[in-house]
């Protein structure tokens, strides 16, 4: 609130960024003390999701810029949500494959998808 008082909305937003960063640093330190996971390891674990989020944002902004302005907002929301979700999931899986398919959510999801595809293929024949 001090930022808002002295510097307006820009100061308020900057204060929010500083506050969130301070909480993140505190969280990293607490995790390091509790389970011994280094701060760098914690940050590195966010690399793939952050990269996928960046690609998703770029695609959503790009697609939104070429949409006609007279589309119903619900259609825009659903369409951009679908494009964004597809871009995020595809990027996440590409990066996961690129780093050697380590254990984690991606591996569990790929395994489950393979089982479902195999089961559907045997049922359809």
The 8 nearest C-alpha neighbors of each residue, nearest first, counted from 0:
[[1, 3, 2, 11, 4, 14, 10, 5],
 [0, 2, 4, 3, 5, 11, 10, 14],
 [3, 1, 10, 11, 0, 5, 6, 4],
 [4, 2, 7, 11, 0, 10, 1, 6],
 [3, 5, 1, 2, 7, 6, 0, 10],
 [4, 6, 2, 3, 7, 1, 10, 0],
 [7, 5, 10, 2, 3, 4, 9, 8],
 [8, 6, 3, 10, 9, 4, 5, 11],
 [7, 9, 11, 10, 3, 12, 6, 2],
 [10, 8, 12, 11, 7, 13, 6, 3],
 [9, 11, 2, 6, 13, 3, 7, 8],
 [10, 12, 3, 2, 8, 14, 9, 13],
 [13, 11, 15, 9, 14, 10, 8, 16],
 [14, 12, 10, 16, 15, 11, 9, 17],
 [15, 13, 11, 17, 12, 16, 2, 18],
 [14, 16, 12, 18, 13, 17, 19, 11],
 [17, 15, 13, 19, 18, 14, 20, 12],
 [18, 16, 14, 20, 15, 19, 21, 13],
 [17, 19, 15, 21, 20, 16, 14, 22],
 [20, 18, 22, 16, 21, 17, 15, 23],
 [19, 21, 23, 17, 18, 22, 16, 24],
 [22, 20, 18, 24, 23, 19, 17, 25],
 [21, 23, 25, 19, 20, 24, 26, 18],
 [24, 22, 20, 26, 21, 25, 27, 19],
 [25, 23, 27, 21, 26, 22, 20, 28],
 [24, 26, 22, 28, 23, 27, 21, 29],
 [27, 25, 23, 29, 24, 28, 22, 30],
 [26, 28, 24, 30, 25, 29, 38, 31],
 [27, 29, 31, 25, 26, 30, 32, 24],
 [28, 30, 26, 32, 31, 27, 33, 25],
 [31, 29, 33, 27, 32, 28, 34, 26],
 [30, 32, 35, 36, 28, 29, 37, 33],
 [31, 33, 29, 30, 35, 34, 28, 36],
 [34, 32, 30, 31, 35, 29, 36, 28],
 [35, 33, 31, 36, 30, 32, 29, 37],
 [34, 36, 31, 32, 33, 37, 30, 38],
 [37, 35, 31, 34, 40, 30, 38, 41],
 [38, 36, 40, 39, 31, 35, 41, 27],
 [37, 39, 41, 40, 27, 42, 36, 31],
 [38, 40, 42, 37, 41, 43, 36, 44],
 [41, 39, 43, 37, 42, 38, 44, 36],
 [40, 42, 38, 44, 39, 43, 37, 36],
 [41, 43, 39, 44, 45, 40, 38, 46],
 [44, 42, 40, 45, 46, 41, 39, 47],
 [45, 43, 41, 42, 46, 40, 47, 48],
 [44, 46, 43, 42, 48, 47, 49, 41],
 [47, 45, 49, 43, 44, 48, 50, 42],
 [46, 48, 50, 49, 45, 51, 91, 94],
 [49, 47, 51, 50, 45, 46, 52, 91],
 [50, 48, 52, 46, 51, 47, 45, 53],
 [49, 51, 53, 47, 52, 48, 46, 54],
 [50, 52, 87, 48, 90, 54, 53, 49],
 [53, 51, 55, 49, 50, 54, 48, 87],
 [52, 54, 50, 56, 55, 51, 49, 57],
 [55, 53, 57, 51, 56, 52, 58, 50],
 [56, 54, 52, 83, 87, 86, 58, 53],
 [57, 55, 59, 53, 58, 54, 60, 52],
 [56, 58, 54, 60, 55, 59, 61, 53],
 [57, 59, 61, 55, 56, 60, 62, 54],
 [60, 58, 56, 62, 61, 57, 83, 79],
 [59, 61, 63, 57, 58, 62, 56, 64],
 [62, 60, 58, 64, 63, 59, 57, 65],
 [61, 63, 59, 64, 65, 60, 58, 66],
 [62, 64, 60, 66, 61, 65, 59, 79],
 [63, 65, 61, 62, 66, 60, 67, 59],
 [66, 64, 62, 63, 67, 61, 68, 60],
 [67, 65, 63, 64, 68, 62, 70, 75],
 [66, 68, 69, 70, 65, 64, 63, 75],
 [67, 69, 70, 66, 71, 65, 64, 63],
 [68, 70, 67, 71, 66, 72, 75, 74],
 [71, 69, 68, 67, 72, 75, 74, 66],
 [70, 72, 74, 73, 75, 69, 68, 76],
 [73, 71, 75, 74, 76, 70, 77, 69],
 [74, 72, 76, 75, 71, 77, 78, 70],
 [75, 73, 77, 71, 76, 72, 78, 70],
 [74, 76, 72, 78, 73, 77, 79, 71],
 [77, 75, 73, 79, 74, 78, 80, 72],
 [78, 76, 80, 74, 75, 79, 81, 73],
 [79, 77, 81, 75, 80, 76, 74, 82],
 [78, 80, 82, 76, 81, 77, 59, 83],
 [79, 81, 77, 83, 78, 82, 76, 84],
 [80, 82, 78, 84, 79, 83, 85, 77],
 [83, 81, 79, 85, 80, 84, 86, 78],
 [82, 84, 55, 80, 86, 81, 85, 59],
 [85, 83, 87, 81, 86, 82, 80, 88],
 [86, 84, 82, 88, 83, 87, 89, 81],
 [85, 87, 83, 55, 89, 84, 88, 90],
 [88, 86, 51, 84, 55, 90, 85, 89],
 [87, 89, 91, 85, 90, 86, 84, 92],
 [88, 90, 86, 92, 91, 87, 85, 93],
 [91, 89, 93, 51, 87, 92, 88, 86],
 [90, 92, 88, 94, 51, 89, 93, 87],
 [93, 91, 95, 89, 94, 90, 96, 88],
 [94, 92, 90, 96, 95, 91, 89, 97],
 [93, 95, 97, 91, 96, 92, 90, 98],
 [96, 94, 92, 100, 98, 97, 93, 91],
 [95, 97, 100, 93, 99, 94, 98, 92],
 [96, 98, 94, 95, 99, 93, 100, 92],
 [99, 97, 95, 96, 100, 94, 101, 93],
 [98, 100, 96, 97, 101, 95, 94, 102],
 [101, 99, 96, 95, 98, 102, 106, 97],
 [102, 100, 99, 103, 106, 95, 98, 105],
 [103, 101, 106, 100, 104, 105, 107, 99],
 [104, 102, 106, 105, 101, 107, 100, 108],
 [103, 105, 107, 106, 108, 102, 109, 101],
 [104, 106, 108, 107, 103, 109, 92, 95],
 [105, 107, 109, 108, 103, 104, 102, 110],
 [108, 106, 110, 104, 105, 109, 111, 103],
 [107, 109, 105, 111, 110, 106, 104, 112],
 [110, 108, 112, 106, 111, 107, 105, 113],
 [109, 111, 107, 113, 108, 112, 106, 114],
 [110, 112, 108, 114, 113, 109, 107, 115],
 [113, 111, 109, 115, 114, 110, 108, 116],
 [112, 114, 110, 116, 111, 115, 117, 109],
 [115, 113, 117, 111, 112, 116, 118, 110],
 [114, 116, 118, 112, 117, 113, 119, 111],
 [117, 115, 113, 119, 118, 114, 120, 112],
 [116, 118, 120, 114, 115, 119, 113, 121],
 [119, 117, 115, 121, 120, 116, 114, 122],
 [120, 118, 122, 116, 121, 117, 115, 123],
 [119, 121, 117, 123, 118, 122, 116, 124],
 [120, 122, 118, 119, 123, 124, 117, 116],
 [123, 121, 119, 120, 124, 118, 117, 116],
 [122, 124, 120, 121, 119, 118, 117, 116],
 [123, 121, 122, 120, 119, 118, 117, 116]]
